[in-house]
């Protein structure tokens, strides 16, 4: 697939890295020559220096025969104009725009084919807000992901000393939770994947990915580990796009405090937010945190634009008694390093966003993609089509399907019914199949596995 990426920032660079490894023809456009040179040195891709909304620059990038345009610059207006030009001048089939301002989403009609011709929109800020919201709903989790419109959830939890499964084989899980069907989709031990089988023994520190129907996930957590107290008090460091959105989404249900270093920005936030207490100050100021009773906070979210400030603020908050700390880390190489220490959850904006983009790049009828483990693993929701003659999966029990190495089918959604996958579960046409893939190099094999044969009409 020939893809043009407009913008070489964190999102654009991360998308380029993810897509270039999958035999796509990638061209990145940006005005910053240093960023482009860095990408060209690291990856097998083309770069074009220039304004992403200029027709001549798009033409130079190969827009005349491009399959997809990903407009992910920092400017909404440039992204939208580029999509419009991609349609009017070059008839690019798929056009995706990054939109940061919430105001544009109030008028979805502006994105239609007749107007700005944006086929799909992505919002890293909204993706992060939703991501953090789920972590507050399940404070025991490291990550919570939705499939099939929220009918199924995949959650990552850390195994701890004294936990129910630690030192026991996975096949005993059914004995402990006889009334709820769940499955371990994957285990990561010291950052390496362990294929989950019945005889696999869980060790302390293992990162376990559990899949269950949404209504059952809370029960699964109760059985598997100590339950954290429900979240009531949240402190947010940083009043930018992400911090503001998060405060606005949380203030109806939680007690929220927001720290913003810029006085004028803080005054504007205080006017916009009705129930959030807005404080002027530096979140790395130890005295400020103590004076605002950081030890009483259930969750502290460091969401400024500075990675180092976020790390320091989160460490200070944890040191002084905040129950759970979350840090926004733009540099993806820092994420696993930071999260393995005192910071409970480290989030990369690009990582939270990239799954939505990959959904449109993957071959076949793929409904959802979640990128995991800094892009090394993926969780997919694929719709099965065909019949026993034209499909390699339809009409077959899971144990009969030749899945690529390291791939697990975790659940199947059939209409409104959620089926946790077992060896004898038979896949039917129209099923939404949820897979966990520990090695993304296997993705192309999975796509081929779900392709319908030529005889299917």
N, C-alpha and C positions, 0 to 999 in steps of 0.2 A: 504494500500500500504506500502511495506517495503522499506524505504528510508535511504541511508547512506549519511550523510553530512560530507564532509572533510573540516575542518576548523571551529574553534569556535570563530572567530572574529566577528565584527559587522554584516557582511552579514550573516555568518553561524548561529550566534545566533538568528538573527531576523527571518531567514527562519525556524529554528527549532521551535521557538515560534509560528509562524504562522501555521506550519504543524501539530505540536503535538496536537493542539486543535481540529483537524479534524479526530481523530481516526486513524492516521497513526502510523506505527511502526518505530520510529526514532532512529538511532544510530549516534552519533557525534564523529568524530575522530580528535584529535589534540595532539600536543606535550606538551601543557601547561596544567598541572594538575589542576591549580587553576581555569582556565576558565571552564574546564570540571566539576569540583566540583560545581561551581556556577550554571551551567546549570542543573546538576542533582538534586540540591537542589530545584530548581524552577519548573522543568517540569518533566513529566513522560516519560523519555527517557533513553536509554543506552548510555554509553560513553566508548570509547577505547582510551587509551593514546599510541601514537606512531606516526611514520612517515607515512603520508597518501599515500606515493608512494611505500611502502613496501608490497609485496604480503602477507606476514604473518599477517600484521596488517589489511589488507583488509579482509582476511579470518576470522580473529578474530571478525571483525565488522559484519560478516554475508553476505559477498559478494556472496557466492555460491547460495543464494536464494533471493537476493535483486531485487527489481523491478526498482529501480532508484539510480543512483550515482550522487550526487551534489558535484563537486569538486570546492570549493570556498575559498581555502587557498590564502595567499598573493602572492604565487609564481606560475606564469604561468606554469613553467616547471613541477612542482609537479602535478598541475591540469591536464595537458595534459597526463603525464605519467600514472597517476591514471586511466584516462579514457581508455587508451590503455590496461592497465592490466585488467581493468574491462571487456573489450571485449575478450581479448585473453585467460585469465585464468578462468573467471567466467561467461562470456556470459551475462552480465547485459543488459537488454533490452534498457534502456534509460540512456545516459551518458551526463551530462551537465558540462561544464568547464567555470570557470571565467577566462577571459583573460584581463589583464591590459594593456599590451604593444600593441600599435597601429601597430607596425611593423608586428606582426603575421597576422593581418587582411589583409595585402597586398597580402597574399598567401592563399586564402581560401581552396585551394586543400589539404593543410596539415591536415585539420580537417576531411577529408573523411573517410569512413569505412575502406578503404584499408591502410590508413596511421595512423593517431592518433586516429581514431574511436571516435571522439567527435561528438555526435548527434546535440547538440545545444551549442552555446556560449553565454555568457552574459558578459557585460562590464559595471560595475557600473559607471565608469568614463564617458563613452559615453552616458549612460542613463541620467546622470546629465547634461552633455553638451546639449543634446537635450531638456531636461526639462527646463533649464534656457533660451535656445534660444527661446522657445515658450513664456516665460514670457516677453522677450524683444519685441517680436512681438505684444503681447497684454499686455501692461504695467498696464492696469487696473485690470488684473486678478491675483488671488492668485494661480491658477493652471489651466493648459490647457492640456487635454488628447485627444489622437487620437484614432479613431476606423475606421474599414473598410478601412484600407490603407490610412487614412487621409481624407476620404470623410465626416466623421462626427467628430465633436469636442464637448467635454464636458468641460465647463469652470466654475470655481468657482470665484464669485465676492462678495465683501462685500457691503451690503446695507448701505447707508449713509443718514443722515438727509437731507431732501429736494429732495431725489431721486424719480424717477418717480413712483416706485411701493410702496414706504414706506407709510404705512397707508392705503393701498388699497388692495382689494382682487385680488388673482391671475387671476381670470377669466377676469379681465379688461386688461390683457396683450395683448390680441388679438386686443383690441380697439386701443392700442397705436402703435402696429406694425402690421397693417393689411396686408402688402405686404410680410411679412416674417413669415414662420412657425417655431416656437420654443416652447420649453417646459421646465418648471422647474422640474428637476428630483428629487431634494431633497433640503431641507433646514435644516441647523443646527443653533440652537439658544442657545447661552450660552453652546456650546459643546454637546447639546442634539438634536437628530433628530426630525424634524417635518414633518409628512407625508403631502406632498403638495396636497391640494384639491382646488377646485374652490373658496371656501369661505375663504381660508387661507389668513390672513392679514400679510403682510411683516412688520417687525419692524427694526429700525436702528440697525446695528451691525449683522444682520442675514448673515450667509454665504450661498449664493444661488448657486446651481449647475444648470447651463443652458445647454441644449443640442440643437444643430442646425447643419445644413449642414455647412461645412467649409467656403464656400463662403458667408454665411449669418451671421457668428458670429460677424464680425465687425459692421454690421448694427444693430444687437441686442444690442451690447455694446453702440453704439451711442444713442440708444433710452432709455436705462435703467439708464445710469449714466453719470457723467461728463467724457469727454474723456481726457485722459492724452495726453500731447504732444508726438509725436513720439520720440523714443529713438535715440539719436545720439552719446552721450558720455558715455563710460563705464569704470569704474575703477575696477580692479581685485586685491584682496589681496591674495597672495599665488601662487607660480609658480610650484606647484607639478603637478601630472598627470592631475587633473581636471582643475586647472587654466591654464595650458599650452594648453590643448585641447580646452578650451573655447576661449582663446585668438586667437588661430589659426582659429577657426570657425567664429569668429566675425570680425577679423581685416579687411576683405574686405569691410564690410558694415558699420562699426562703427569706431569712434575714440576710441582707446583702450589704457589704461595705465595699467601696471601690476607692482605691488610691490612685491619684493622677498627679504627676509632678508639675504639669503646666497649669498655672492658676486659671488662665482664661478658658482652657479646655475643661477644667474642673467645674467652672461656673456654668458653662453650657450643658455639661452632663447633669448637673444638679437641677437645671430647669427641665431637661428632657426626661429624667428618670423620676418617677413619682414616689417610690418607696425606698430607693437605694440611698444609703448614707454616703455621700461623696466627700473624700478627704483630700486635701492638697498636701503632697509630700512625696518623699522617695521611699519606695517599698523596700530598699536595702537599708533604710534607717532603723537600726535596732530599737532605739527609744520609741519611735513612732509605733512600731509593731507591738511593743510591750504596752504602751499607753492605750492601744486599741484592743487590748485583751486577746492577743493572738492565740494564747493557750486555750481559749474557748472556741476557736474556729474548728468546725468539722472538716472543711476543705479550704485550702488556700490555692488560688490559681494565679500564677505569674504569667501574664500575657502581654508584656511590653514588646517593643520591636528589637530589644537588645538581648541576645542569648545569654551573655554573661550576667547581666542584671537579673534575668529570670532565674538563672541557676543560683545566684547568691541569695536572692530574695526567698526562693523556695527552701534553700538550706537553712536560712535563718528562721523561717517560719516553722520548719520541722524541729529545729533545735529548741525552740521556745514553746513547743507543745501543740502545734497544729496537728490534727489527727491524720490528715491526708494532704499531700502537696502535689500539685500538678504544674509542670513547667512547659511553656511553649518554646521549642527549640527549632530554629530555622535550618541549622546545619544538620542534615540527616545523619552524618557520621557521629554526631554527639549523642544521638537519641539513646541507643542501647547502652552506651558507656555511662550516661548520666542515670538512667533508670535502674542500673544494677547497684546503685548506691543508696543514699538516703532519700532520694526523690522517688516518690511512689510511681508517678506516671509522667513520662516525657512524650510530648506530642509534636510531630512535624506537620506544619500546614500543608506542605506539598504531599505528604503521605496520606493525609486525610482527604485530599482532593483527587488524587490520581486515579482512584478506583472509578469515579464517575466518568472520567475520560476513557479509561480502558474499556468500559462497557460498550462504547461506540466503535472501538478499534478492533475488538475481538471478532473472529469469524464465527458465524452461526447465530442461533437465536439465544443470545445471552442477555439476561434481564438485569443482573447485578454483578459487579466485580468489586471486591475489597482487596486492596494491596496490603500485605502484612510483612512484618519483619524486615523493614526497610526495603521492600520490593522483592525480597528473595522468595516469599511465599504468596499465595493468593487463595481467596475463597470465592467461588463462582456459583452463580445460579443460572443453570442452562435449561432451556425448554426442550424436552425430547419430542421428536417428530418421526413420522413414518410408521412402519409395522414390522413384524418379525422378519419379513423378507428384505426390506429396504433399509433397515436400521440395525446397527450393531449393539444397541442397548434396549430398544423397545421389545417387549415380550420375553425378556431374559431376567433371570434372577441375578442379583448383584454378584453372587459367587461365580456366575458364568461369564461375567464381563471382564475382558482383558484390560484392566485399568493400568495406565502407565505407573511406573514405580514411584512410590511416595504419594499416591493419590488415594483419598478416602471419600466415599460417598457418605455424607453425614445424615441427610434427611431428604424426604421427597414431599412436595406439597401437591396434593391432588384436589383441585377445586378449593374447598374450605378445609379439607382434612390434612393434618400434618402427620406424616409417617416417619418415625425415626428409622433409619436404614439398618436392616439386618441382612445376614447372608442370603436368606431365602426371599427377600422382598423383590417382587417383580415390577419392573418399570413399564408404565403404560404411556401411550402417545398423549401428549399434552401435559405430562408431569413436569413440574419444576424441580429439577435435580440439583441439590446443593452439595458441592464438592470442596474439599480442602486439598490444596496442592502445595507440598512443602518445597518443591523445586519448580520455579516458573518456566524452566526450559522444557518442561513437559506439557506446557499449555497447547502447543501446536498439535501434539498427539491427541489431546483431549478434544480439541476442535474437530479433528478428523474422525475421532471415535463417534461423535454425535452428528456427523454429517449424514444426510439422507441419501440413499442410493438413487441412481438415475431413473429407476423405475417408479419412483414415488411421484404421484400427481397431486 
